[in-house]
Amino acid sequence: MLAAMKKSASKPQRGSIRYHLQGNDGLYTPIPFLFVTDRMSQEITAERQQILEALPAAQRERQLKLFERYDPQHSSAAFNAMLHLFTPGRK
């Protein structure tokens, strides 16, 4: 029973993972959002850290490659740039 508790404690909880989908191979694929706010970017980054800490070392490298395909900070910067185009009073 103790081993089962340890195992479940090391895995990210399903309800706590909001920005990634877990595949059949146990790796998490980023959900590509069109608009990413600064807060979402921070939450995605924190969620990725949580996922990486819970994965066995053998899977971490493959997981990092999946994360590299989608940069939430880049999406957040693009969203902010678009917002500035429509900010009233800006020239």
C-alpha distance (Angstrom), angle and dihedral (degrees) to the residues before:
residue distance angle dihedral
M1 . . .
L2 3.80 . .
A3 3.82 90.7 .
A4 3.81 90.4 52.9
M5 3.80 90.6 51.0
K6 3.81 91.6 50.3
K7 3.79 91.8 48.8
S8 3.81 94.0 50.4
A9 3.81 91.3 44.8
S10 3.80 91.7 56.6
K11 3.81 95.2 51.0
P12 3.79 119.9 80.2
Q13 3.79 110.5 -106.5
R14 3.80 113.5 -110.4
G15 3.79 93.6 -127.8
S16 3.79 91.6 51.6
I17 3.82 93.8 55.9
R18 3.80 106.6 82.4
Y19 3.79 106.0 150.3
H20 3.81 102.9 44.1
L21 3.80 136.2 56.3
Q22 3.79 120.3 -140.9
G23 3.78 114.7 -131.2
N24 3.79 129.4 -151.2
D25 3.80 89.2 -95.3
G26 3.83 91.2 60.9
L27 3.80 93.8 -109.9
Y28 3.79 123.4 122.9
T29 3.79 121.1 -123.8
P30 3.81 117.1 -154.1
I31 3.79 116.1 -116.8
P32 3.82 105.0 -127.1
F33 3.80 109.3 -132.7
L34 3.78 122.2 -165.5
F35 3.80 92.1 -147.3
V36 3.81 121.6 36.3
T37 3.79 120.5 -179.5
D38 3.79 122.5 -153.0
R39 3.80 89.5 -104.6
M40 3.80 92.4 50.8
S41 3.80 89.8 49.9
Q42 3.80 90.5 53.6
E43 3.80 91.7 46.9
I44 3.81 92.1 48.6
T45 3.80 90.7 50.2
A46 3.82 91.5 49.4
E47 3.80 91.2 47.0
R48 3.80 90.8 51.7
Q49 3.78 90.5 52.5
Q50 3.80 89.7 50.9
I51 3.80 91.0 50.4
L52 3.81 93.5 47.6
E53 3.80 92.6 49.4
A54 3.80 91.1 51.9
L55 3.81 96.8 48.8
P56 3.79 123.8 89.0
A57 3.80 113.4 -106.3
A58 3.80 91.2 -109.4
Q59 3.81 91.7 62.5
R60 3.81 98.6 40.4
E61 3.80 96.0 82.1
R62 3.81 92.4 51.1
Q63 3.80 89.6 46.2
L64 3.80 92.0 51.6
K65 3.82 89.7 54.0
L66 3.80 89.6 54.5
F67 3.80 90.8 49.7
E68 3.82 91.4 50.5
R69 3.80 90.5 64.5
Y70 3.80 91.5 69.4
D71 3.81 124.1 37.7
P72 3.81 111.3 -165.1
Q73 3.82 91.5 -166.3
H74 3.80 90.8 58.2
S75 3.81 90.7 49.5
S76 3.79 90.8 48.1
A77 3.81 92.0 50.5
A78 3.82 90.5 49.9
F79 3.80 90.8 49.5
N80 3.81 91.7 50.0
A81 3.80 91.0 48.3
M82 3.79 89.8 52.9
L83 3.81 91.4 49.1
H84 3.80 90.4 52.8
L85 3.81 89.5 57.0
F86 3.79 89.0 62.4
T87 3.80 100.0 38.5
P88 3.81 109.1 124.1
G89 3.79 114.9 -120.6
R90 3.79 95.8 24.5
K91 3.78 118.9 122.9
